[in-house]
Amino acid sequence: MKVDWIAILCATGASWAFGAAWYGALARPWMAAARLPAPAAEGAGRERPPVAALVVSLVAQFVMALILAGVLAHTAKKGVTVASGMTVGAICWLGFVITSLAANNVYLKARLTLTLIDGGHWLGVLLIQGAALGALL
């Protein structure tokens, strides 16, 4: 399999941008679900995530896009399309991501809201990556 680095980078960037928007919009509910303290004053600016966390997220999504491209290359019998990319992304999410997230969060006694917010993020990531890879591969 030949790796299309442009497709991988586009899928990574698009899904990473989605994550910024997702958690930007759901910051307060996520913080409450994660049992993190809210900003002291209502008008206080939001704290930005540490640079290390942003880098780890970017690298993780790069690896995810690379692996998803490999899975698509091995499973698409009639070529990779946007629909097949999104379908495989959704199947990977259902089979590996949400199951692992749910099991871990149960042991951590995390709130269901945390699992739903984080699970929704990873579903969005895999659908976006699948669509991007399907369009570009």
C-alpha positions in Angstrom: 0.0 0.0 0.0 1.3 3.4 -1.0 0.7 6.1 1.7 -0.9 9.3 0.5 0.6 11.7 3.1 -1.5 14.7 1.8 -4.7 12.7 2.5 -3.4 11.7 5.9 -2.5 15.3 6.8 -5.8 16.6 5.5 -7.8 14.1 7.5 -5.7 14.9 10.6 -6.1 18.6 10.3 -9.8 18.4 9.7 -10.5 16.1 12.6 -8.3 18.1 14.9 -10.1 21.3 14.0 -13.4 19.5 14.7 -12.1 18.6 18.1 -11.3 22.2 18.9 -14.8 23.3 17.9 -16.5 20.3 19.7 -14.7 20.9 23.0 -14.9 24.7 22.6 -18.7 24.4 22.4 -19.0 21.8 25.2 -16.2 23.0 27.5 -18.5 23.7 30.5 -20.5 20.5 30.3 -17.3 18.5 29.8 -15.6 20.1 32.7 -18.6 19.4 34.9 -18.8 15.8 33.7 -15.0 15.4 34.3 -15.5 16.9 37.8 -13.0 19.7 37.0 -13.5 23.1 38.6 -15.2 25.7 36.6 -13.5 29.1 36.0 -13.7 31.2 39.2 -15.5 34.2 37.7 -18.2 34.1 35.0 -16.3 36.7 32.9 -12.9 34.9 33.3 -11.3 33.7 30.2 -11.1 30.0 29.5 -7.8 28.3 30.3 -6.2 26.9 27.2 -5.2 23.3 27.1 -1.5 22.7 27.8 0.7 22.6 24.6 1.7 19.0 25.4 -2.0 17.9 25.4 -2.6 19.6 22.1 0.5 17.9 20.6 -0.5 14.5 21.9 -4.0 15.0 20.5 -2.6 16.0 17.1 -0.1 13.0 17.0 -2.9 10.6 18.1 -5.2 11.8 15.3 -2.4 11.5 12.8 -1.8 7.9 13.8 -5.6 7.3 13.7 -5.8 8.7 10.2 -2.8 6.6 9.0 -4.3 3.4 10.4 -7.7 4.2 9.1 -6.2 4.7 5.6 -4.6 1.3 5.9 -7.8 -0.3 7.0 -9.7 1.3 4.1 -7.0 0.2 1.6 -7.4 -3.4 2.8 -11.2 -3.5 3.0 -12.4 -1.4 0.0 -13.0 -3.9 -2.8 -14.4 -1.4 -5.2 -12.2 1.5 -4.2 -12.4 4.0 -1.4 -15.2 6.5 -1.4 -16.5 9.0 1.0 -19.3 6.6 2.0 -17.0 3.7 2.5 -14.6 5.8 4.5 -17.3 7.0 6.8 -18.8 3.5 7.2 -15.4 2.0 8.1 -14.8 5.0 10.5 -18.1 4.4 12.2 -17.5 0.6 12.5 -14.1 1.3 14.0 -15.6 3.7 16.5 -18.4 1.2 17.5 -16.0 -1.8 17.7 -13.0 -0.2 19.3 -13.4 3.4 20.5 -16.7 3.7 22.3 -16.5 0.2 23.8 -13.0 1.0 25.3 -14.1 4.4 26.4 -17.3 3.1 28.1 -15.5 0.3 29.8 -12.8 2.6 31.1 -15.2 5.3 32.3 -17.3 2.7 34.2 -14.3 1.7 36.2 -13.4 5.3 36.8 -17.0 5.9 37.9 -17.2 8.7 35.4 -20.4 10.4 34.6 -22.3 9.2 31.6 -22.2 12.7 30.2 -18.4 12.4 30.0 -18.6 9.2 27.9 -21.3 10.8 25.6 -19.2 14.0 25.0 -15.9 12.2 24.5 -17.6 9.4 22.5 -19.3 11.9 20.3 -16.0 13.6 19.7 -14.3 10.4 18.6 -17.2 9.5 16.4 -17.0 12.9 14.7 -13.2 12.4 14.3 -13.5 9.0 12.6 -16.4 10.1 10.4 -14.5 13.2 9.3 -11.3 11.3 8.7 -13.2 8.6 6.8 -14.8 11.2 4.6 -11.6 13.0 4.0 -9.7 9.9 3.2 -12.5 8.6 1.0 -12.5 11.8 -0.9 -8.7 12.0 -1.3 -7.5 8.4 -1.7 
